[in-house]
Amino acid sequence: MESEMRSIGEMARDSGLSVSALRFYDGAGVLVPAWVDPVSGYRWYRPEQLEEARLLARLRRAGMALADIRLVLAGWSSENTDLVRKLLQAHLCRLELGLSDARIEFSTVRALLERRENPMALLRTATVRLAVSAPELAAALDAVRFAASTDPELPMLGGVLFDIEGETLHVVATDRYRMAVAQAGTTGHGGPRVQVIVPSPLADAMRALLSDDASVQLTVDGDRVALEAGDRQAAGQRLHHDFPDYRRLVRLPAGHRALVDVPAFRAAVETGSVRVSEVREQDSASCDLSVLKVTGDGTVCVCEDGDDSQGNIAVNREFLLHALAAGARDQLILEFGAPTAPLAIRRTDGEGTFSMLMPVRLEN
């Protein structure tokens, strides 16, 4: 019998697993040897178990939990390829979701590091005054407000970022699952870059002042932010938090761009097939999803039930409708990357205003 089998040492050498790891997986019931010598306790493995051992080593390097590996190996040995594919896909989706969260956290850490290395770059005590076109600022706030977070556990996202640099004011909001960026031209600021998070209620009060074509005055004085429109003013305290480095987050890989007629596409999304996310994502136990794809002629359509083609992207339907409305155009550009990359929604008249929606993994 021994001449037909591999010893534990041979199995370790050829599989990439250590002898101690093989003993552990035996005890865990994941990879059980074909025969154990009752006297010496020495383990022996069938030749075909080498493939399973190599598979086990790969899955562990990919961070898969032992409970899932046990199921993968069971499906592998019974040639249940459907089960194996579903388990692999589910684990990959978990990794991608964790990577997305990690990117946001690392972005915040980088911002803190930049502040530590360059303490003069974003002085909270600096006084900044600049003029902004009321229509431009109104359009910018309208384009991003929908994406601001309402999660009390993420106070740094509970407002709108005003990022002042040179003669440009970037306005940004995100709740982790979606992000919106817009910009407005300014005059009167020639100093270093300044960032301030305006609480959502204050941002709404500022928007209410922007009712005509006049120029308005934006002032950042230490922790106080104010917008003056004639004899009216909206002012309050900035949020004492650090906003994620949105510039890193919006660097997307190249993808397919498709021009959509917004009224027709919105109607298709509202009446088209809807799937339900069965996992806890996007601050709710479940959410309605629209699954989108780019067809061969370059148009975007809402997929029917059962269409699980490679390259489809699922997004929160409500978030997609909000982004289309915030785009405020009859035509918008939808930019698709990989199914795991954000969906970008851009205007046709400039790259400075856009929004992004994180994809939602489909468990079934």
Secondary structure as UniProt FT lines:
FT   HELIX           2..4
FT   STRAND          6..7
FT   HELIX           8..15
FT   HELIX           19..27
FT   TURN            28..29
FT   STRAND          35..36
FT   TURN            38..40
FT   STRAND          43..45
FT   TURN            47..48
FT   HELIX           49..61
FT   TURN            62..63
FT   HELIX           66..77
FT   TURN            78..79
FT   HELIX           81..117
FT   TURN            119..122
FT   TURN            124..125
FT   STRAND          127..133
FT   HELIX           134..144
FT   HELIX           145..147
FT   TURN            152..153
FT   HELIX           155..157
FT   STRAND          159..165
FT   TURN            166..167
FT   STRAND          168..174
FT   STRAND          178..187
FT   STRAND          194..199
FT   HELIX           200..209
FT   STRAND          215..221
FT   TURN            222..223
FT   STRAND          224..229
FT   TURN            230..231
FT   STRAND          232..237
FT   HELIX           246..249
FT   STRAND          256..261
FT   HELIX           262..271
FT   STRAND          275..276
FT   TURN            282..283
FT   STRAND          288..294
FT   TURN            296..297
FT   STRAND          300..302
FT   TURN            305..306
FT   TURN            310..311
FT   STRAND          313..316
FT   HELIX           317..327
FT   STRAND          331..336
FT   TURN            339..340
FT   STRAND          343..347
FT   TURN            348..349
FT   STRAND          354..357
//
